[in-house]
Amino acid sequence: MKLLEFKNQGQNNPLAPVWRYFIFEASIENIDLKNLSKYLLKKEKDILKLKISNDGYTGLNNHTTTRHKQYNLFNFKHKEIDKLKKQIIKNHNEFIQALGLKLPKTLYGKCWYNIMNKNETIKAHAHSWNADTYLGGHFCVQCNNTSTYYINSINQLCDPTAYQSKNEEGKLTLFQNFIPHYTDKHKGDSKRITIAFDLAVVKINNNYIVLHEYSR
């Protein structure tokens, strides 16, 4: 695992900007990615029959992404998804404990997946920015020479700074859900398949399910 910290160099006056945020990366080795990618590609036809909700500011059009409010991948019955849920909980716990924070009473989550074709990209967007904002996540199932870029949420206009996270199959990334992020252009001939999710410590809406209850 890798815990990355980004922060400003201090303030010379009380009105200068302050930032401090974290990104967590881990390699997951016990998931059969070929089996999972085959399953997700097969399910794509069913997902595309659902009503389009919105693109989540990604710039994608007719995709599994644009139905993200109509399904929760965490509810799908598949052994590799079950493994992924366990790994998300495990790595969430390690992330929170590494920061010296208390684990929540309950961990909620919603999940969707992205299938990108050649020459497609995901535009800069953020998942949440309200008082209940917690963590977002990303898992690479099938990729070829692409990266996800996480933008400093304060310095994102005139001279934006971003952390380049190389997409690697089996890589799990957790990040504070207000951090804007985007991808570069997918230039491979095979489809780029990634799983995205939001985590919360309260039930935001009915799309969220309980992932884990923590004993006290």
N, C-alpha and C positions, 0 to 999 in steps of 0.2 A: 504494500500500500504506500501511497505518497500523499502527504498532507501539505498543501501549498497555501501560504499566507501572503496576502497583498495588502500593504498599508502605506499611508503617506509618511513623509519624513518629519512630521511634526508641524506645529503652528507657530508663526512669528507674531500672530495677533489672534484674538479670540474669534474673529469672523472668517478666518482662513478655512478652506475645506478640510474635512476629515474623512478618511475612509479606512476600513479594515474589513476584508472579506476572505473567505476560505473556499478552496476547491479540493476535493478528495478524489483520488484515482486509485483503482485497484484492478488487478488482473484476475478474472474468474476462470478457473480451469476445469470445473466439473460439469460444465454444460455442453451437451452435444449440439454444437452450432449448426452443423449440416442438417440435423433432424429438425431443429428449431426453425431454420430458414425455410426448409421445405414446407413445414406446417404453416408458417406465416404467409408464404406465397399462395398456398392453397386456400387459405381463409380470405385472401384479398378480395376475391370475387364477391363473397358474402358481405364484407365490409362496404364495398363500393355500392351495394344495393341500398344502404342506409341513407337517410336524409343528410345532406351536407349541412353542417352547423356553421362553421367559419374556418378560416385558414390559420387562426391563431397568430396572425401577422407574419406568417412564414413565407407568403408569396406563392405557395403551392395551390394548385387548382383542384383537379378531380383525383384526390388521393385518400389513402387511409387516414392521413393526417387531418384532412378537412372534415372527417366524421368523428373527431376525437371526443366529442361530447356524447356520442351515441352508443359508445361501448366502453368497457373497462377490461383491458387485457388481463388484469389480475383475476378476473372471473372465469377465464377460459380454462378448460380442463385439459391440461397437457403436462406431462411429467417434467419437461424442460422449463416450462413457465413456473411450475411449483418450485423447482430448484432455484430459479432466478429470484423468486420472492424471498426464499430463505437467505440467499446471498445479499439481497438488498437490506433485509432486516439486520443481518450480521454486520455488514459494512456501515450501515447507519449507526449502529451501536458503537462501533469502533471510532467513527468520526466524532460523534457527540462526546464520547468519553475522552478522546484525545484533546478536545477543547476544554475539558474540565467542567462540562455541563452535566446536568441531571437528565437521565432518560425520561421521556414523557410517560404518563399513565397509559396512554393508548397511542398507537401509531396508525394513521389512516393513509390510504393511497388510492390514486387513480392512475391508469396506464393506457397508453396507445402506442402505435408503431408507425414508422415512416418507411415507405418504399420509394426510393428515388431512381429515376431513369437517367440515362446518359445526358449530360449537359444541364441537369437541374441543380438548383441550389436552394438552401433555406436562408431566407433573409433575417436580418437582425430583429430579434423579438425577445420579450421577457414573459415569464409565465404568471407572475403575481407580484403585486406591490402594495398590498393592504396590510392591516394590522395582524392578520393571521398567516402571513407569508412565512413559509418554513423552508423546505428543501425541494429541489428538483433533481432529476437524475437522467442519465443517458447510458444505454448499453449497446455496444456495437455487435451485431450479429454477422453481418457480411459487408465488407467495405474494401476499397481499393484506392489507396493513396489520397485520402481526404483528411481534413482536420475540422474540428469545431473550435471556434474562437469565442472566448469569454471576455466581454468588454468591461473595463472599469466604468461603473455606473455613474460616476461623477464626471470623469473625463471621457465623454463619448461623442462630442460634437466637433470642436475645432481641430484638435490633434489627438484623436482617440487612441487609447492604449488597450491592447487586448492580449490575453494569454492564449497561445496556440496549443491546443491539445490534439495530438496526433491520433486519429481514429485507428484503433487496432482491434481486430476481432477478439471478443472476450473481455474487452475493457469496460469497466463500470466507472462512471463519474458521478459524483454527488456535488451539488453546488447550491448556494443560497439562491432561492427561487426568484429574486428580483434582479439577478445579474443578466443583462442582455447577452445574447449569443447568436452566432450564425455559422454557416458552413461555407467552405469554398465549393467550387463547381465539381460535381461528380463527373469524371471523364472516362470512367471504365465502362465496358460493354455490359457487364453483369450488373444486376440491380444492387443498389446500396440499401441495406436493411438495418435499421436501428430501432431500438425500443426507448421510448421516453416515458417519464412518469413524474407525478407530483406527490410529495409527502406532506402530511399535516398532522398537527397534534390535537385538532378539533375536527369534527365532521363539517366540512365546508358546504357540501351539498350532497344530494343522493348519488352522485357519481362516485363518491369516495366510499371505500369499504374498509373495515378493520383489518389491518395487516398483522397487528400483534398487540396483545394486552400484557403489560408489565406488572408483575406481582410487586407489592410494596411490603 
